[in-house]
Amino acid sequence: MKTLVAYYSETDNTRRLAEAIYESINAAEKDIVPIGEAVPDPYDIIFVGFPVKANSVPGKVEKFIKSIPEGRKLAFFLTHGSMRGGQLAVTALHHAMGLAARQTILGSFGCRGQVRADVIDSLLQKPEHRAWAMEAQSADGHPDGADLEDGREFADAMIAKSRNM
Ligand SMILES: Cc1cc2nc3c(=O)[nH]c(=O)nc-3n(C[C@H](O)[C@H](O)[C@H](O)COP(=O)(O)O)c2cc1C
């Protein structure tokens, strides 16, 4: 099974999670490539990683998901400033899954990712965004060692699941 880890990352949070996932994948052939350079065609299993941006999926990532040929196995991973399991991250994940209707989705994993200080500072000034900015501040230091370990376990579970299908 040829496996690809394709990720998009602006401040390295998702890249670090992608690398942890990649290390953990026990497969004869595996590659890790940033979205923008990644070509999905040769792969049976594709891990697609992205940061939640404005409640959704970054445009480049949407385009990449839409380019994946029918019938491939996908696993999504994401980082986000809001709490684990929070509504914004779930909404973004559902959007990503909706773009992959012709593929098999093995599963998904999300963890928090530290938010750029200038973004937090500017949102703290805006009353309508202040509550979110305060919540997002507590993502400082993430992904941490425990998040990356959870990411490795996720990778192992996805590969095991793909073998049993
Ligand atoms: C412009 C911008 C918009 C963001 N919007 C959201 C959002 O809607 N929900 C959320 O949970 N996190 C949001 N975040 C936080 C990022 O998802 C988080 O910091 C992520 O870990 C960044 O990943 P990266 O370092 O791989 O780019 C936003 C960050 C930026 C810079």
The ligand as an SDF file (V2000), in Angstrom:
LIG
                    3D

 31 33  0  0  0  0  0  0  0  0999 V2000
   -5.9350   33.7080    9.9400 C   0  0  0  0  0  0  0  0  0  0  0  0
   -6.1810   32.5630   10.9020 C   0  0  0  0  0  0  0  0  0  0  0  0
   -7.4770   32.0930   11.0890 C   0  0  0  0  0  0  0  0  0  0  0  0
   -7.7380   31.0460   11.9890 C   0  0  0  0  0  0  0  0  0  0  0  0
   -9.0090   30.5980   12.1570 N   0  0  0  0  0  0  0  0  0  0  0  0
   -9.2530   29.5970   13.0740 C   0  0  0  0  0  0  0  0  0  0  0  0
  -10.5910   29.1170   13.2850 C   0  0  0  0  0  0  0  0  0  0  0  0
  -11.5550   29.5390   12.6730 O   0  0  0  0  0  0  0  0  0  0  0  0
  -10.7910   28.1450   14.2190 N   0  0  0  0  0  0  0  0  0  0  0  0
   -9.7440   27.6110   14.9480 C   0  0  0  0  0  0  0  0  0  0  0  0
   -9.9900   26.7440   15.7900 O   0  0  0  0  0  0  0  0  0  0  0  0
   -8.4620   28.0430   14.7490 N   0  0  0  0  0  0  0  0  0  0  0  0
   -8.2020   29.0110   13.8320 C   0  0  0  0  0  0  0  0  0  0  0  0
   -6.9050   29.4560   13.6290 N   0  0  0  0  0  0  0  0  0  0  0  0
   -5.8100   28.8140   14.3780 C   0  0  0  0  0  0  0  0  0  0  0  0
   -5.0430   27.7980   13.5510 C   0  0  0  0  0  0  0  0  0  0  0  0
   -5.9110   26.7960   13.0670 O   0  0  0  0  0  0  0  0  0  0  0  0
   -3.9830   27.0990   14.4330 C   0  0  0  0  0  0  0  0  0  0  0  0
   -3.1130   28.0470   15.0140 O   0  0  0  0  0  0  0  0  0  0  0  0
   -3.1990   26.0710   13.6060 C   0  0  0  0  0  0  0  0  0  0  0  0
   -2.5310   25.1880   14.4910 O   0  0  0  0  0  0  0  0  0  0  0  0
   -2.1780   26.7010   12.6590 C   0  0  0  0  0  0  0  0  0  0  0  0
   -1.5320   25.6470   11.9860 O   0  0  0  0  0  0  0  0  0  0  0  0
   -0.1790   25.8140   11.1490 P   0  0  0  0  0  0  0  0  0  0  0  0
    0.9020   26.2400   12.1300 O   0  0  0  0  0  0  0  0  0  0  0  0
    0.0780   24.4680   10.6090 O   0  0  0  0  0  0  0  0  0  0  0  0
   -0.4070   26.8460   10.0980 O   0  0  0  0  0  0  0  0  0  0  0  0
   -6.6430   30.4850   12.7340 C   0  0  0  0  0  0  0  0  0  0  0  0
   -5.3390   30.9620   12.5220 C   0  0  0  0  0  0  0  0  0  0  0  0
   -5.1020   31.9860   11.6180 C   0  0  0  0  0  0  0  0  0  0  0  0
   -3.6800   32.4910   11.4350 C   0  0  0  0  0  0  0  0  0  0  0  0
  1  2  1  0
  2  3  1  0
  2 30  2  0
  3  4  2  0
  4  5  1  0
  4 28  1  0
  5  6  2  0
  6  7  1  0
  6 13  1  0
  7  8  2  0
  7  9  1  0
  9 10  1  0
 10 11  2  0
 10 12  1  0
 12 13  2  0
 13 14  1  0
 14 15  1  0
 14 28  1  0
 15 16  1  0
 16 17  1  0
 16 18  1  0
 18 19  1  0
 18 20  1  0
 20 21  1  0
 20 22  1  0
 22 23  1  0
 23 24  1  0
 24 25  2  0
 24 26  1  0
 24 27  1  0
 28 29  2  0
 29 30  1  0
 30 31  1  0
M  END
$$$$
